[in-house]
Amino acid sequence: MRFPVEARVTFRWVDQTGVQHETEGRTLNISELGAFVRSREHPQPGTTVQLTVFLPPVQKNHPFPTSMLMHGTVVRSEGNQRGEEGYGFAVEVKPLNPA
């Protein structure tokens, strides 16, 4: 099940030439299986990526965001017709304990 959560995310990956990239964007939605991220720059499908998602506070008396670290693979990338954040990409999360 996907949840429509807009949160700040930083992410990093190494491209095909060995250059490391680090940039940021915003999630469009998130689930236990992955996330869709809007960003001006993004890795190519098939690339392994590390994301840190800064979730918004869930309680008013706890004003600090909670961060969540995710490792996964880019499974899809697409353009944004409105041109607001440039591009988006979908990440499939790697399971912690593969069966």
C-alpha positions in Angstrom: 0.0 0.0 0.0 1.4 3.4 -1.0 1.0 6.4 1.2 1.0 9.9 -0.3 3.8 11.4 1.8 5.7 14.5 0.7 9.0 14.5 2.5 12.5 15.8 1.9 14.9 13.1 0.8 18.6 13.0 0.1 20.0 10.3 -2.0 23.3 9.0 -3.4 24.5 6.7 -6.0 27.6 5.8 -8.2 27.1 6.2 -11.9 28.4 3.9 -14.7 31.7 5.8 -14.8 32.3 5.5 -11.1 31.4 9.1 -10.2 29.5 9.4 -6.9 26.5 11.7 -6.9 24.5 13.1 -3.9 21.5 15.3 -4.3 18.0 15.8 -2.9 14.4 15.8 -3.8 10.9 15.1 -2.3 8.9 11.9 -2.0 5.6 11.8 -3.9 4.6 8.5 -2.2 6.2 5.9 0.0 5.5 2.3 1.0 7.2 -0.6 2.7 8.4 -1.7 -0.7 9.8 1.6 -1.9 9.2 5.2 -2.8 8.7 7.6 -5.7 11.0 10.6 -5.6 10.8 13.9 -7.5 14.2 15.4 -8.2 16.0 17.5 -10.9 18.7 14.9 -11.1 18.2 11.1 -10.8 20.0 7.8 -11.3 19.3 5.5 -14.2 17.1 2.5 -13.9 19.0 -0.5 -12.5 21.2 1.7 -10.3 21.6 1.0 -6.6 20.7 4.0 -4.5 20.8 5.0 -0.8 18.0 7.3 0.4 17.5 9.2 3.6 13.9 10.2 4.0 13.1 12.9 6.5 9.5 12.2 7.6 7.4 15.0 8.9 6.6 15.0 12.6 3.6 13.0 13.6 3.0 14.8 16.9 2.9 18.5 17.6 4.9 18.1 20.8 7.7 16.3 18.8 8.7 19.0 16.3 11.8 17.1 14.9 11.5 15.0 11.8 12.3 11.3 11.9 14.7 10.0 9.3 14.5 6.7 7.6 17.4 5.1 5.7 16.5 3.0 2.6 18.7 1.0 0.2 17.2 0.0 -3.1 17.3 -0.1 -6.9 15.9 2.4 -9.3 13.2 0.5 -11.3 11.7 3.4 -13.3 12.3 7.0 -14.2 10.1 9.5 -15.9 9.8 13.2 -16.8 7.4 15.6 -15.1 5.1 17.3 -17.5 4.6 20.2 -15.2 8.4 20.7 -15.0 8.3 21.5 -11.2 11.0 19.2 -10.0 12.3 18.0 -13.4 12.2 14.3 -13.1 11.0 11.5 -10.9 12.1 8.0 -10.2 10.8 4.9 -8.4 13.0 2.9 -6.0 12.3 -0.7 -5.0 13.7 -1.3 -1.5 16.0 -4.3 -0.9 14.7 -6.5 1.9 16.6 -6.6 5.2 16.4 -10.4 5.5 16.1 -11.9 2.0 14.3 -15.2 2.0 
